[in-house]
Amino acid sequence: MTDKVLIFDTTLRDGEQSPGATMTHDEKLEIAELLDEMGVDIIEAGFPIASEGDFKAVSEIADRAKSATICGLARANYKDIDRCWEAVKHAKSPRIHTFIGTSPLHRAIPNLNQDEMAERIHDTVTHARNLCDNVQWSPMDATRTEEDYLCRVVEIAIKAGATTINIPDTVGYTAPVESADLIRMLIEKVPGADEVVFATHCHNDLGMATANSLAAVEGGARQIECTINGLGERAGNTALEEVVMALKVRGDIMPYTTGIDTRKIMNISRRVATVSGFPVQFNKAIVGKNAFAHESGIHQDGMLKNRETFEVMKPEDVGLTGTSLPLGKHSGRAALRAKLSELGFDLADNQLNDVFVRFKDLADRKKEVFDDDLMALVYQNDSGDDRLKLKSLKVVCGTDGPQTADMVMEIDGADVETSATGDGPVDATFNAVKALFQHAARLQLYQVSAVTEGTDAQATVSVRMEEDGRIATGQSADTDTVVASAKAYINALNRLIVRREQSAPGYDVKGVSYKDS
């Protein structure tokens, strides 16, 4: 019989912990709304004790959620759990997720023996259940925890009131057969296991996260923890789009369903890539630029005759149109609105007008405007509230140096200008920004990729910058690579300014200690 698998998305918590992937308050609200509309069952909205900003984001997401359960993360102490409950309690369906590391390596950090840790688990899960009827408990590094001890603490958590037991492969060490066997063993051995939902949270350090998650479902897990684009610590997590589409496509051997509207996958994938500053690799399963591209003559011939010969799913299944309806400089608002609707965007009139102006400007510079171009236009992340804005840029480059950049920027409403030189046009441009806005931020990453093909393609530029331990990313697209570079650099600086100004006393999300605070 078909069973439903719950989708637990932790893009806003585990995904945001990727160095440089921090999102603004408004971006978190936007992603949460997209996840809710997509049909995600549980949204782990953040780590409320981590910072005042994280608490506010989780609280507002809880207030706004229409269908999804809203979950917050808490370490195994009363202070964390109380703060988590304060953040999620106004949700229509709130959940507290509390955890502690149970493997020998993790028990050594707080210096607890097995009995002391078991007592803490009992007390903290009981405390959480007294606040909330929906409690999830996780033994961090479960896959490297002694089997007998894991059974013991899972039983304690169930008796204390946990309704979901999540089994994390925290370091991505497990193989699929082990993942299935572990879940199966716990369900068979632990008293009360039939009364709770077992979940799996797999990291991708050895590239097996999706396989391990699907294997866990075969073993009896009925909740998969995942992120959009597989975003997360180190090599990332199980990717939502991969497990959802695998269950949909391979229903013949995995007869499980989810409530996800797969047609929204590409839309949210592109948006998360934009706000996180982590571009999707071209050959990424499901959502990569090449996922439905065919270059080999043999493949092309087969596709022309029957596309099922080389595609196991349809582009339309994940929100692509399948075929491109080119737009150009003669296209009007009605055609643009229709195309954006096909791509999953329902824009208000003022938003459409803003995109239309940029579309016309792009169409004047390009022969054809493709679907990916339009997505880039919709997701251009220039904000009217930004302190720094690029007004104009003129660059001189070539074999005869020096390369120079003449720039006009608006800083706090006032126009300022300068001319700077550098080792190439991009370096000269960045030097101009530094001259106009003094800062100590260090450029950690500069990456350029083409949105579409051809010499007139839009270039998407991503930068990552660090200042006093704060990391921010910026991204922008333009047919002029240097202009895109300038906008991305300035966007990252604006994010650093926001982080600097909004920093509150206490821990930042990436600085929360394992030990009790």
C-alpha positions in Angstrom: 0.0 0.0 0.0 1.1 3.6 -0.6 2.4 5.5 2.4 2.9 9.2 2.7 6.4 10.5 3.4 6.5 13.8 5.3 8.9 16.4 3.9 10.7 18.3 6.6 12.6 21.3 5.0 15.5 22.8 6.9 16.8 25.2 4.3 16.2 28.1 6.7 18.1 26.4 9.5 20.7 23.8 8.4 20.9 25.3 4.9 21.6 28.8 6.2 24.5 27.5 8.3 26.6 27.1 5.1 29.3 29.7 5.3 28.1 32.7 3.4 24.5 31.5 2.9 23.0 33.8 5.6 19.7 35.3 4.4 18.1 38.6 5.3 14.9 38.7 7.3 12.7 39.4 4.3 14.4 36.6 2.3 13.7 34.1 5.0 10.0 35.1 5.0 9.9 34.8 1.2 11.5 31.3 1.1 9.2 30.1 4.0 6.2 31.3 2.0 7.4 29.5 -1.1 8.0 26.3 0.9 4.5 26.5 2.4 2.9 27.0 -1.0 4.9 24.1 -2.4 3.4 21.7 0.1 6.3 21.1 2.5 4.9 19.4 5.7 7.3 20.8 8.2 9.5 23.9 7.9 12.4 24.2 10.3 12.5 28.0 10.3 15.6 28.5 12.4 17.5 28.3 15.7 15.6 30.8 17.9 18.3 31.0 20.6 21.0 31.8 18.1 20.3 35.5 17.7 17.6 38.1 18.1 17.3 38.1 14.3 16.8 34.4 14.1 14.1 34.5 16.8 12.2 37.3 15.0 12.3 35.4 11.7 11.0 32.2 13.2 8.3 34.1 15.1 7.1 35.9 12.0 7.2 32.7 9.8 5.1 31.0 12.5 2.6 33.8 12.4 2.3 33.7 8.6 2.3 30.0 7.8 -0.9 28.8 6.3 -0.5 25.0 6.1 3.0 23.8 7.2 4.0 22.9 10.7 6.6 25.4 11.9 9.5 24.0 13.8 12.4 25.6 15.7 15.6 24.0 16.9 16.8 23.8 20.5 19.7 22.2 22.3 19.1 19.9 25.2 18.6 22.7 27.9 15.6 24.5 29.2 16.7 28.0 28.1 16.9 26.9 24.4 13.6 25.0 24.6 11.8 27.9 26.2 13.1 30.3 23.6 12.1 28.0 20.8 8.6 27.7 22.2 8.3 31.5 22.4 9.2 31.7 18.7 6.9 28.9 17.3 3.9 28.9 19.7 1.7 31.2 17.6 1.9 28.9 14.6 -1.2 27.0 13.6 0.9 23.9 14.0 4.0 24.4 16.1 6.8 21.9 16.8 9.9 21.9 19.1 12.9 20.1 17.8 15.5 19.4 20.5 18.8 17.4 20.1 21.9 16.2 21.8 24.9 14.3 20.4 24.9 10.7 21.6 28.0 9.1 20.0 31.1 8.6 22.2 32.8 11.6 20.4 29.8 13.8 21.1 29.2 12.7 24.7 32.8 13.7 25.4 32.1 17.4 24.5 29.8 18.1 27.5 31.6 15.4 29.5 28.5 13.4 30.2 28.5 9.6 30.8 25.7 7.5 29.4 23.5 7.7 32.5 23.9 11.5 32.8 23.1 12.0 29.2 20.1 9.7 29.4 18.8 11.7 32.4 19.2 15.0 30.4 17.3 13.6 27.5 14.4 12.5 29.7 14.3 15.9 31.5 14.6 18.1 28.4 12.2 16.1 26.2 9.7 16.1 29.1 10.0 19.9 29.4 9.5 20.4 25.7 6.4 18.1 25.7 4.9 20.1 28.6 5.1 23.1 26.3 4.1 21.6 23.0 2.2 18.5 21.9 4.5 18.1 18.8 8.1 17.4 19.9 10.9 16.0 17.7 14.0 14.6 19.2 17.3 13.9 17.5 20.4 11.9 18.8 23.1 13.8 16.9 25.6 11.5 15.2 23.2 8.6 15.7 24.9 6.6 13.0 28.1 6.4 15.1 26.3 5.8 18.4 26.5 2.3 20.0 23.4 0.3 19.0 22.3 -0.6 22.5 22.7 2.9 23.8 20.9 4.4 20.8 17.9 2.0 21.5 18.0 3.1 25.1 17.9 6.8 24.5 15.3 6.5 21.8 13.0 4.7 24.2 13.6 7.3 26.8 12.7 10.1 24.4 9.5 8.3 23.3 8.4 7.7 26.9 9.2 11.4 27.7 6.7 12.4 25.0 8.6 12.8 21.7 6.3 12.3 18.7 9.0 12.2 16.1 12.4 10.5 16.4 14.9 11.8 13.9 18.0 9.7 13.2 20.8 12.0 11.8 23.7 10.8 9.8 25.5 13.9 11.0 28.8 13.4 9.2 27.5 11.7 6.1 29.3 8.4 6.9 26.6 5.9 6.5 25.9 3.7 3.4 22.4 3.1 2.2 22.1 -0.5 3.4 23.2 0.6 6.9 20.7 3.5 6.8 17.8 1.1 6.1 19.0 -1.4 8.7 19.3 1.2 11.4 15.8 2.4 11.1 14.4 -1.1 10.8 16.3 -2.2 13.9 15.0 0.7 16.0 11.4 0.1 14.9 11.7 -3.6 15.8 13.6 -3.3 19.1 12.4 -0.1 20.8 9.2 -0.3 22.8 6.7 2.3 21.6 8.4 2.8 18.3 5.1 2.0 16.5 3.6 5.1 18.1 6.0 7.7 16.7 7.2 8.9 13.3 10.8 8.0 12.5 12.7 10.6 10.4 16.1 10.6 8.7 18.5 13.6 8.3 21.5 12.7 6.0 24.5 14.8 5.2 26.3 14.4 1.9 30.0 14.2 2.8 30.4 11.0 0.8 27.8 11.9 -1.8 25.2 9.4 -0.5 22.7 11.6 1.3 19.8 11.1 -1.1 20.4 7.4 -1.4 20.6 7.1 2.4 17.4 9.0 2.9 15.5 6.8 0.4 16.9 3.7 2.0 15.8 4.9 5.4 12.2 5.2 4.0 12.5 1.6 2.8 13.5 0.7 6.4 10.4 2.4 7.8 11.2 6.1 8.2 8.2 8.3 7.2 9.9 11.8 7.4 12.8 13.0 5.3 14.8 16.0 6.4 16.2 17.9 3.4 17.0 21.3 1.9 16.4 23.1 -1.4 19.4 22.5 -3.7 21.0 20.3 -0.9 22.2 23.4 0.8 23.8 22.8 4.2 26.9 22.3 6.3 30.1 21.2 4.5 29.0 19.1 1.5 25.3 19.8 2.2 22.2 17.7 2.9 19.7 15.5 1.2 18.2 17.7 -1.6 14.5 18.1 -1.5 14.1 18.0 -5.2 16.1 14.7 -5.5 14.1 12.7 -3.0 10.7 14.1 -4.1 11.3 13.4 -7.7 12.9 10.0 -7.0 9.7 9.0 -5.1 7.5 10.3 -7.9 9.5 8.7 -10.8 10.2 5.4 -9.1 6.8 4.7 -7.7 7.1 1.2 -9.1 9.6 0.2 -6.5 9.0 2.9 -3.9 5.2 3.3 -3.5 5.3 6.4 -1.3 3.7 9.7 -1.9 4.5 13.3 -0.8 2.3 16.4 -0.8 4.8 18.4 -2.8 3.7 20.4 -5.8 6.7 19.4 -8.0 5.9 22.1 -10.6 7.2 24.7 -8.1 10.6 23.0 -7.7 12.5 25.0 -10.3 11.1 28.3 -9.1 12.2 27.8 -5.5 15.5 26.3 -6.5 16.4 29.4 -8.5 15.3 31.7 -5.7 17.3 29.9 -3.0 20.3 30.0 -5.2 19.9 33.7 -5.6 19.3 34.7 -2.0 21.9 32.3 -0.6 24.6 33.2 -3.2 25.2 29.5 -3.9 24.7 28.9 -7.6 23.3 25.5 -8.7 26.0 23.5 -10.5 25.2 22.9 -14.1 25.1 19.1 -13.8 23.0 19.1 -10.6 20.3 16.5 -10.6 16.7 17.8 -11.3 17.5 21.5 -11.2 20.9 21.9 -12.9 21.1 23.9 -16.1 22.1 20.7 -18.0 19.5 18.4 -16.3 17.4 18.4 -19.5 20.1 19.3 -22.0 21.2 16.9 -24.7 24.3 17.5 -26.8 25.3 14.0 -28.1 24.0 13.3 -31.6 22.8 9.9 -30.6 20.9 11.5 -27.7 19.4 14.3 -29.8 18.3 11.8 -32.4 16.6 9.7 -29.7 15.0 12.7 -28.1 13.5 13.8 -31.5 11.9 10.4 -31.9 10.8 9.8 -28.3 12.1 11.9 -25.5 11.6 9.1 -23.0 14.6 7.4 -24.5 16.9 9.8 -22.6 14.7 11.5 -20.0 13.1 9.8 -17.0 11.0 12.8 -16.2 9.4 15.7 -18.0 10.8 19.2 -17.7 7.2 20.3 -17.0 7.2 18.1 -13.9 9.6 20.5 -12.1 8.2 23.7 -13.5 10.0 24.1 -16.8 8.0 24.9 -19.9 9.8 22.1 -21.9 10.0 24.3 -25.0 11.0 27.9 -25.1 8.8 30.7 -26.3 11.3 33.4 -27.2 10.5 36.9 -26.2 12.1 40.0 -27.8 12.1 43.8 -27.9 8.7 43.9 -29.6 7.0 41.8 -26.9 4.5 43.6 -24.7 3.4 43.3 -21.1 0.7 40.8 -21.9 3.3 38.4 -23.5 5.7 38.9 -20.6 3.0 38.3 -18.0 1.9 35.1 -19.8 5.4 33.8 -20.0 6.1 34.6 -16.3 2.9 32.8 -15.4 4.1 29.7 -17.2 7.3 29.9 -15.2 5.3 30.0 -12.0 5.5 33.8 -11.2 2.3 35.6 -10.3 3.5 39.2 -10.1 1.5 42.2 -9.0 1.1 45.1 -11.5 3.9 47.2 -9.9 6.2 44.2 -9.8 5.4 43.4 -13.5 6.1 47.0 -14.4 9.5 46.8 -12.7 10.4 43.6 -14.5 9.1 44.9 -17.8 11.4 47.9 -17.7 14.4 45.7 -17.2 13.1 43.2 -19.7 12.9 45.9 -22.4 16.4 47.1 -21.6 17.7 43.5 -21.8 15.8 42.8 -25.1 17.4 45.8 -26.7 20.8 44.2 -26.0 19.9 40.6 -26.8 18.4 38.8 -29.9 16.3 36.5 -27.7 15.3 36.6 -24.1 15.1 33.0 -22.7 13.3 31.5 -19.7 16.5 31.6 -17.6 17.0 35.3 -18.5 13.5 36.1 -17.3 14.1 34.3 -14.0 17.3 36.3 -13.5 15.3 39.5 -14.1 12.7 38.6 -11.6 15.3 37.7 -9.0 17.5 40.7 -9.4 18.2 41.5 -5.8 18.7 45.3 -5.9 16.6 46.8 -3.1 15.2 50.2 -2.8 16.4 50.3 0.8 20.1 49.6 0.0 22.5 52.3 1.2 24.8 51.7 -1.8 23.6 51.8 -5.4 25.5 51.7 -8.7 24.5 54.7 -10.8 26.9 54.5 -13.8 30.1 52.7 -14.7 32.6 53.2 -17.6 35.5 50.8 -17.9 38.6 51.1 -20.2 40.5 47.8 -20.7 42.6 46.0 -23.2 46.2 45.1 -23.9 47.4 48.7 -23.2 47.0 49.4 -19.5 46.3 50.6 -17.1 42.7 49.4 -16.9 40.5 52.1 -15.4 37.0 52.3 -14.0 35.0 55.6 -13.8 32.1 55.1 -11.4 29.2 57.0 -9.9 27.6 55.5 -6.8 24.7 56.7 -4.7 25.6 56.4 -1.0 22.8 57.2 1.5 21.0 59.2 -1.2 24.0 61.3 -2.4 25.9 60.7 -5.6 29.6 60.4 -5.4 32.1 59.5 -8.2 35.7 58.4 -8.6 38.1 56.9 -11.1 40.3 53.9 -10.2 42.8 51.6 -11.8 43.4 47.9 -11.3 44.8 44.7 -12.6 42.0 44.2 -15.1 38.5 45.8 -15.5 36.9 43.9 -12.6 39.7 44.7 -10.2 39.6 48.4 -11.3 35.8 48.4 -10.7 36.1 46.9 -7.2 38.9 49.4 -6.4 36.5 52.2 -7.4 33.9 50.8 -5.0 36.5 50.7 -2.2 37.5 54.3 -2.9 33.9 55.5 -2.7 32.9 53.4 0.3 35.8 52.5 2.7 35.5 49.1 4.2 37.7 46.3 5.5 35.7 43.4 4.0 37.8 40.7 2.2 36.7 39.1 -1.0 36.5 35.3 -0.5 34.9 34.2 -3.7 34.3 35.7 -7.2 32.4 33.5 -9.6 31.0 34.1 -13.1 28.5 31.9 -15.0 26.4 32.5 -18.1 22.6 32.4 -17.6 22.0 31.4 -21.2 24.2 30.6 -24.2 25.7 33.0 -26.8 28.0 36.0 -26.7 25.1 38.2 -25.7 24.2 36.0 -22.8 23.5 37.4 -19.3 26.4 36.8 -16.9 25.5 35.9 -13.3 28.2 37.0 -10.9 28.4 35.8 -7.3 30.7 37.2 -4.7 31.3 36.2 -1.1 32.8 38.7 1.3 34.0 38.5 5.0 34.3 41.2 7.6 35.0 40.6 11.2 33.7 37.1 11.1 30.5 38.1 9.2 30.1 36.5 5.8 27.7 37.9 3.1 27.1 37.0 -0.5 25.9 39.1 -3.4 24.7 38.1 -6.8 23.6 40.0 -10.0 23.0 39.3 -13.6 23.7 41.5 -16.7 24.8 41.1 -20.3 27.9 43.1 -19.2 30.0 41.0 -17.0 31.8 43.9 -15.4 28.5 45.7 -14.6 27.2 42.4 -13.1 30.4 42.2 -11.0 30.0 45.7 -9.7 26.3 45.1 -8.7 27.1 41.8 -7.0 30.0 43.3 -5.1 27.8 46.3 -4.0 25.0 43.9 -3.1 27.3 41.9 -0.8 28.5 45.1 0.9 24.8 46.1 1.5 24.2 42.8 3.1 27.3 43.2 5.3 26.0 46.7 6.4 22.7 45.2 7.3 24.4 42.4 9.3 26.6 44.9 11.0 23.8 47.2 12.0 21.4 44.5 13.1 23.9 42.5 15.1 22.4 41.9 18.5 24.2 40.8 21.8 24.5 37.1 22.0 25.4 34.3 19.7 25.1 34.4 16.0 23.6 31.4 14.2 27.1 30.1 13.1 28.6 30.7 16.5 26.2 28.8 18.8 28.2 26.5 20.9 27.4 22.8 21.4 27.6 23.4 25.2 24.9 25.0 27.2 24.9 28.8 27.1 
